[in-house]
Amino acid sequence: MSGSNWDDLKARVGSGVVMIVIAGVGVWLGGIWFHALIAAACGIMIWELVCMLDPARKQSQYALAAAAGLASFVAVYLPVGISLLVLLVPSLLGLARLQKGKTTYAVFAALILLAGYGMMGLRDDFGLVWIFWLLLVVIATDVAGYFAGRMIGGPKLWPRVSPKKTWSGAIAGWLSAAVVGGIFASITGAGFGLVLISIIVSMASQMGDIAESAIKRRAGVKDSSALIPGHGGLLDRFDGMLGAALFILLVGLLVGFPPGAG
């Protein structure tokens, strides 16, 4: 192991603890507090997205971030059909205001807001247990991938898009997610299917990470911003959660959720 592999560990741990405390309080309180936390996170991630894709458009960065935060907060209180239309408004505004990366922005902005909406719905409709399950699956995937990738290394998962991601890290993430799924299956009575769902959620989390890496590579930046020491930006930290939340939103629409729970 080279020392450079672990240079960011102290900063990552410190920032990670702070983020876990903030997220934990928001999740625990639920309701308007959790909605406001997710809406703020969506607004910040949209700001980072615009900064990467069209850095010269300073006013648009803040305008679109504000629109995204407001849309995210309002949508959860509206009927589903109307809420989905509201969540698309920031994407449409971006098409009108941006000069570069319009299509990438419109698609990714919509995914960010839909993921935020899915997380709010999961907390509102199914309570603490299932939102904590989702958070722990994503955290376990990220932590296991980080340590396995640096300790084991090996072949790269997709070097052209995300040069640091390894197959060892990806597989370690799946195994860790399976353990989390097994624990929650025994607690909730959801059955073995939850283990499989947890592994797929882990994969979706990794795909969210890779998708954001592709945007950064296209923009020629290392991090989405420098807001979080050791982690980069909020989008760098929550890209996996976006992929996982989108998958859960889709699962809920197609087959219902929680899977097999009484």
DAJO-V141877 format. One record per pair of residues at least 24 apart in sequence whose C-alpha atoms are under 10 Angstrom apart, sorted by the first residue. I is the first residue (numbers start at 1). J is the second residue. If there is no record, write none. Layout:
i->(I/I)
j->(J/J)
//
This chain:
i->(1/1/1/1/2/2/4/5/5/5/5/5/6/6/6/7/8/8/8/9/9/9/10/10/11/11/11/11/12/12/12/12/12/13/13/13/14/14/14/15/15/15/15/16/16/16/16/16/18/19/19/19/20/20/23/24/24/27/27/27/27/27/27/27/27/27/28/28/28/28/28/29/30/30/30/30/30/31/31/31/32/32/32/32/32/34/34/34/34/34/35/35/35/35/35/35/35/35/35/35/35/35/35/36/36/36/36/36/36/37/37/37/37/38/38/38/38/38/38/38/38/38/39/39/39/39/39/39/39/39/39/39/39/39/39/39/39/40/40/40/40/40/40/40/41/41/41/41/41/41/41/41/41/41/42/42/42/42/42/42/42/42/42/42/42/42/42/42/42/42/42/42/43/43/43/43/43/43/43/43/43/43/44/44/44/44/44/44/44/45/45/45/45/45/45/45/45/45/45/45/45/46/46/46/46/46/46/46/46/46/46/47/47/47/47/48/48/48/48/48/48/48/48/48/49/49/49/49/49/49/49/49/49/49/49/49/50/50/50/50/50/50/50/50/50/51/51/51/52/52/52/52/52/52/52/52/52/52/52/52/52/53/53/53/53/53/53/53/53/53/53/53/53/53/54/54/54/54/54/54/54/55/55/55/56/56/56/57/57/57/57/59/60/60/60/60/61/61/61/63/63/63/63/64/64/64/64/64/64/64/64/65/65/66/67/67/67/68/68/68/68/68/69/71/71/72/72/72/72/72/72/72/73/73/73/73/75/75/75/76/76/76/76/76/76/83/83/84/84/84/84/86/87/87/87/87/87/87/88/88/101/101/101/104/105/108/108/108/111/111/111/111/111/112/112/112/112/112/112/112/112/113/113/114/114/114/114/115/115/115/115/115/115/115/115/115/116/116/116/116/116/117/117/117/118/118/118/118/118/118/118/118/118/119/119/119/119/119/119/119/120/121/122/122/122/122/122/122/125/126/126/129/129/129/130/130/130/130/131/132/133/133/133/133/133/133/133/134/134/134/134/134/134/134/134/134/134/135/135/135/136/136/136/136/136/137/137/137/137/137/137/137/137/137/137/137/137/137/137/137/138/138/138/138/138/138/138/138/138/138/138/138/138/138/138/138/138/138/138/139/139/139/139/139/139/139/139/140/140/140/140/140/140/140/140/140/140/141/141/141/141/141/141/141/141/141/141/141/141/141/141/141/141/141/141/141/142/142/142/142/142/142/142/142/142/142/142/142/142/142/143/143/143/143/144/144/144/144/144/144/144/144/144/144/145/145/145/145/145/145/145/145/146/146/146/147/147/148/148/157/158/160/160/160/161/161/161/161/161/161/161/161/161/162/162/162/162/162/162/162/162/163/163/165/165/165/170/170/170/171/171/171/173/173/173/173/173/174/174/174/174/174/174/174/175/175/176/177/177/177/178/185/185/185/188/188/188/188/189/189/189/189/190/190/190/190/190/191/191/191/191/192/192/193/193/193/194/194/194/194/197/197/197/197/197/198/200/200/200/201/201/201/201/201/201/201/201/202/202/202/202/202/203/203/203/203/204/204/204/204/204/204/204/204/204/205/205/205/205/205/205/205/205/205/205/206/206/206/206/206/206/207/207/207/207/207/208/208/208/208/208/208/208/208/208/208/209/209/209/209/209/209/209/209/209/210/210/210/211/211/211/212/212/212/212/212/213)
j->(150/151/152/153/150/151/150/146/147/149/150/151/147/150/151/230/229/230/231/146/230/231/229/230/228/229/230/231/228/229/230/231/232/229/230/231/228/229/230/228/229/230/231/228/229/230/231/237/228/228/234/237/135/139/135/132/135/119/120/123/124/127/128/131/132/135/123/127/128/131/132/128/120/123/124/127/128/120/123/124/73/76/77/120/124/73/119/120/123/124/72/73/74/75/76/77/116/117/119/120/121/123/124/69/70/72/73/74/120/69/73/116/120/69/72/73/113/115/116/117/119/120/65/66/68/69/70/71/72/73/74/75/76/113/116/117/120/65/66/68/69/70/72/73/65/68/69/72/112/113/116/234/235/238/66/67/68/69/70/71/72/73/109/112/113/114/115/116/117/234/235/238/67/68/69/70/71/72/73/109/112/113/68/69/225/227/233/234/235/69/109/112/113/224/225/233/234/235/236/238/239/90/91/105/108/109/110/112/113/234/235/109/224/225/235/223/224/225/226/227/233/234/235/236/101/104/105/108/109/212/215/216/219/224/225/235/94/98/100/101/102/104/105/109/224/219/224/225/100/101/105/215/216/217/218/219/220/221/223/224/225/98/99/100/101/102/104/105/215/216/218/219/220/221/98/99/100/101/102/105/219/98/100/219/98/99/100/97/98/99/100/97/93/94/97/98/94/97/98/90/93/94/97/89/90/91/93/94/97/98/109/90/109/90/91/93/94/93/109/110/112/113/113/113/117/112/113/114/115/116/117/120/113/116/117/120/113/114/117/116/117/118/120/121/124/114/117/110/113/114/117/113/111/112/113/114/116/117/113/114/215/218/219/215/215/211/212/215/208/242/243/245/246/235/238/239/241/242/243/245/246/242/246/242/245/246/249/241/242/243/244/245/246/247/248/249/241/242/245/246/249/245/246/249/242/244/245/246/247/248/249/250/252/241/242/244/245/246/248/249/245/249/245/248/249/252/257/258/257/257/258/184/187/188/184/188/257/258/245/184/177/180/181/183/184/185/198/177/180/181/198/201/202/241/244/245/248/241/244/245/176/177/180/181/198/173/174/176/177/178/179/180/181/198/199/201/202/205/241/244/173/174/176/177/180/198/201/202/203/204/205/206/238/240/241/242/243/244/245/173/176/177/202/205/238/240/241/172/173/174/175/176/177/178/179/180/202/169/170/171/172/173/174/175/176/177/178/180/198/199/201/202/203/205/206/240/169/170/172/173/174/176/177/202/205/206/209/237/240/241/169/172/173/176/168/169/170/171/172/173/174/175/176/177/169/170/171/172/173/174/176/206/170/172/173/172/173/172/173/210/210/213/214/217/210/211/212/213/214/215/216/217/218/209/210/211/212/213/214/216/217/210/213/206/209/210/202/203/206/199/202/203/199/202/203/205/206/198/199/200/201/202/203/206/199/202/202/201/202/203/202/259/260/261/258/260/261/262/259/260/261/262/258/259/260/261/262/259/260/261/262/259/260/259/260/261/258/259/260/261/247/248/251/258/259/244/244/247/248/240/241/243/244/245/246/247/248/240/241/243/244/247/240/243/244/247/240/241/242/243/244/245/246/247/248/238/239/240/241/242/243/244/245/246/247/239/240/241/242/243/244/239/240/242/243/244/236/238/239/240/241/242/243/244/245/246/235/236/237/238/239/240/241/242/243/239/240/243/239/240/243/236/238/239/240/242/239)
//
